[in-house]
Amino acid sequence: MDIVTSDDALMTARALVLHDLEVTRAANPESVSVLEESVTTRRWWTSQWEEGKEYVAGLIAQDVQDGLLDRVGRWPLCRACDDLDPHALYIHPELGGPDPTWVCEKSGIPVAPLGGLSH
């Protein structure tokens, strides 16, 4: 039986979001600090609700989006549709899981799974 602990889920979530920050060239000390703050907060959250580990990756991605919005603007920006106005991707499903996916906020098309963005 494969048992995923809350810490495993948190570290996987951290790696997925960090990958997406890196490939979108948004990884810097400030964005990584926002990511680390979210992992710390969600560590407490998963300790209170063990079943929440299924949702934690998407929720951490949403936390990072929210944290970066006030500091540097929308992240990640959509490069998958024909709309030339800068617009963001969002995590679907809204509760962050299971299987969080980046979706274009304008067209609604799925762009990539969390951790699957490319240049």
SULMOJO-V17271 format. One record per run of one state. SS is the DSSP state (h for helix, s for strand, l for the rest). FROM is the first residue (numbers start at 1). TO is the last residue. If there is no record, write none. Layout:
BEGIN
SS | FROM | TO
SS | FROM | TO
END
This chain:
BEGIN
l | 1 | 5
h | 6 | 23
l | 24 | 28
h | 29 | 48
l | 49 | 49
h | 50 | 54
l | 55 | 55
h | 56 | 71
l | 72 | 76
s | 77 | 77
l | 78 | 87
s | 88 | 92
l | 93 | 100
s | 101 | 104
l | 105 | 109
s | 110 | 113
l | 114 | 119
END
